[in-house]
Amino acid sequence: MLLLLIMIMMMAAGGAAAGGPEVHSLRGIWRLGNGNGSLSLRGEVPGCVHTALLRRGLIQDPYNRFNDVLYRWISLDNWTYSRTFKTPFDVRKWQKVNLVFEGVDTVAHILLNNVTLGRTNNMFNRYSFDITSMIKEVNFIQVHFISAISYAAEQSRCHKAYSVPPACPPPVQKGECHANFIRKEQCSFSWDWGPSFPTQGIWKDVRIEAYNHYHLIYFSLTPFFGNRAQQWSLEIESIFNVASSKPIAGLATVNIPKLQTEQTYSVKLQPGEGSIVLLINISKNSTVETWWPNGHGKQIGYNVTTTFIMEGGYQIEKISKAYFRTVELVQEPIPGSPGLSFYFKINGQPVFLKGSNWIPADSFQDRVTYDTLWLLLKSAADANMNALRIWGGGIYEQDDFYDICDELGIMIWQDFMFACALYPTNQDYLESVRAEVSHQVRRLKSHPSVVLWSGNNENEAAIASNWFSIPHADREVYIKDYVMLYVKNIREIVLAEDKSRPFVVSSPTNGLESIKEGWLSENPYDTHYGDTHFYDYSSDCWNWSVYPRTRFASEYGFQSWPSFSTLEKVSSAVDWSYTSNFSLHRQHHENGNDQMLQQIGYHFKLPLTTDPIKKFKDTIYLTQVMQAQCVKTETEFYRSSRSEIIKGEGHTMGALYWQLNDIWQAPSWSSLEYGGKWKLLHYFAQNFFSPLLPVAYEDNGVLYIYGISDFHTDHKLTLKVIVNSWSSLEPVCTLAKDGVTVKAQSAFSIYKESINALLERCRNCTRKSCVVSFYLVGEDGLQSPMNHHFLSSLKDAVGLEKTQLSATVSQQDDVYIFDLQTTAIAPFVTLDVGNIKGRFSDNGFLMLERKKVVIFYPWEPTSVEELEKSFTLTSLMDVA
């Protein structure tokens, strides 16, 4: 090894090798033209046609009013990006020059100096073209796009053997057809919460890479813990493009200073795509601090320097971060229950996954900045979330997304991009998918935040429940395609590329039971196995008994409308009614607006005011109150089902509601509006995902309170139960139960009392006239959020009266203090500051005391004057 090192050092010192690679980005201003040449304009790269037209003032905001339909012509045209560039280096010095596209959206023909380089047809692939023989001093590059709509239709037409449903989305979505025939963001053809904007553009970086001998293209770090040796190891995989026709020998050195670990290896690169895999055993003298999810510990990472010195080449030094954590998906028998468990162990500890589902943050990805992602993901972490599922109808997110999740401790359930459809399996399609999966796994597998790969969204269920009315005789064709795509291709590649995390074929799935049944279970929604998706808009959402006592709830939710201030930006005064054309146009879920009113009607009075704008604002407010209360009830049910088996069901270990964020300003299931504003649901999530939480429910006239804890140790606490009558700010009666043990990582009953006994104890109370509040408190200052149990619908409440609510605003350092006062009990008190970006410490709360302090955390500079000007204060009693 020493001899090899001396030889390599001499070669490098003797100038036998040129320096490192030349990398030159072609991002910036390109020319953009439409199919018939009638439009020519500047277009940014990375970017897309829609945002280029918007920046030049040739179209209005595509999200405004009905523009999603009016601007359909943009996606139907065939656009071309072109530019001239000077080669910034002497071409003769380099053995190999490549033109690399990190992302092309989607179907394009690429030429350099009028010579075809190749074609693209997959938005999720990285494309590299060898331009060594055709690059000149001055070059002309063209990227001719074909309309994604036209291409998808043509691919479907050519698939003559049998149909691959669904052909088109439901009419209410106002979308485009055959999204399943193009490897592109599936929801860009429309979804039940989003518009149809099938974009064209160079959506990621494009660059020239010139090198001699070899060039590093993928680099990943994967930790493993050896149970037998009780020792951590780190697998470092480096994949190179090798220009040499012969193998290249060299040395690789890995240094992790904080873990007192340094190792050197003899390595050899094979011609073509050469890979080097190094296994580093971490020194046993070092204490390795592990990466933990949010709420369970710190997110520690270690700096790693990996150096390659190869013969005839240059030195490559790669500085990266290594995170140490293990993940297991446990599926094993449970005493007293048929089926199998389904839960995640992180670093050997069972962790209840609390969070939501992520969709693309914008129809136009070039508008999604680091700040956009930080704001949304920090809001998730601030609401006590520790997990997000990247849903399979969107995109594999940008690197910044995963970096932020690593930093914040947000675990990622990563779907592959297939959703709610059947897909073709012809050879070209499969080859494209194989390249896509290989690229994405290599790109993402170093991230500790990624804890699971999942093959698709709801496609097992689509076949099992026969969504597309496939005749029984034809089923086998589609089952064969399903297994071919997700098992024999996607799963095979994932298992080969990444041995450090679990893989499930679909969501929902029965996991190991689905495998046993030939990869397609009879009922993927079976509560005894795997995960479930559950939606029910017609039953009363306050009735916990309608919810499945599942092993893992990976999708569930209810719709609401975004704030008036969010809608106002994309609408006109004529639109401000719940039954306007705009309100119907924006709702992409069949009967969605009526379903919300029905759900509101179970427990609240609908607004009767004759003032149309007040009626619209009041209805928006009620949809948010309803949604928050519904998702709270369902999530609390899942969290309280963590430790028990009841009638063979239970041990629920995950609650990911649908959905975290919005793609545009419209009614949806989200808790964060487009732009990041918190709906009431997100404020409620901060409480219902709290690490310590008491939860109440009624069963057969008995009130049960459960103590739920995510903490790793037991806590001895006091449970305080307060009963108020709606007509008074003074409690009717209070009860303190001392010495309540809330066990670590569990949910058990800590209190029970019949409602009749409670009403008897608290004299002058009836179901309609009183409300129960409760919280847990410890001597060390530990306290849960205050929770509530309504004894009747609020529309039937007796004694509620219109209150005088007021607030004063003051500044304290870089936050703002809202001092609230009320003259009577006020339900669902909501503070709003319009378009001023920021969030409150609490919102949508039940105000049971005369005074309350709420803090406003601004996301941009503001002032007391601005806040006072924009501020509105609403409670349920203001809706008339």
Secondary structure, 3 states (H helix, E strand, C coil): CHHHHHHHHHHHHCCCCCCCCEEEECCEEEEEECCCCCCEEEEEECCCHHHHHHHCCCCCCCCCCCHHHHCHHHHHCCCEEEEEEECCCCHHHCCEEEEEECCCECCEEEEECCEEEEEECECCCCEEEECCCCCCCEEEEEEEECCHHHHHHHHHHHCCCCCCCCCCCCHHHCCCCCHHHCECCHHHEEECCEEECCCCECCCCEEEEEECCEEEEEEEEEEEEECCCCEEEEEEEEEEEECCCCCEEEEEEEEEHHHCEEEEEEEEECCEEEEEEEEEECCCCCCCCCECCCCCCCECCEEEEEEEEECCCCEEEEEEEECCCCEEEECCCECCECCCCCEEEECCEEECEEEEEECCCCCCHHHCCHHHHHHHHHHHHHCCCCEEEECCCCCCCCHHHHHHHHHHCCEEEEECCCECCCCCCCHHHHHHHHHHHHHHHHHHCCCCCEEEEECCECHHHHHHCCCCCCCHHHHHHHHHHHHHHHHHHHHHHHHHHCCCCCEECCECCCCHHHHHCCCCCCCCCCCCCCCEEECCCCCCCCCHHHCCCCCCEEEECCCECCCHHHHHCCCCHHHCCCCCHHHHHHCCCCCHHHHHHHHHHHHCCCCCCCCHHHHHHHHHHHHHHHHHHHHHHHHHHHHHCCCCEECCEECCCEEEECCCCCCCCCCECCCECCCCCECHHHHHHHHHCCCEEEEEEEECCEEEEEEEECCCCCEEEEEEEEEEECCCCCEEEEEEEEEEEECCCEEEEEEEEEHHHHHHHCCCCCCCCEEEEEEEECCCCCECCCEEEECCCHHHCCCCCCCCCEEEEEEECCEEEEEEECCCCEEEEEEECCCCCEEECCCCEEECCCEEEEEEEECCCCCHHHHHHHCEEECHHHCC
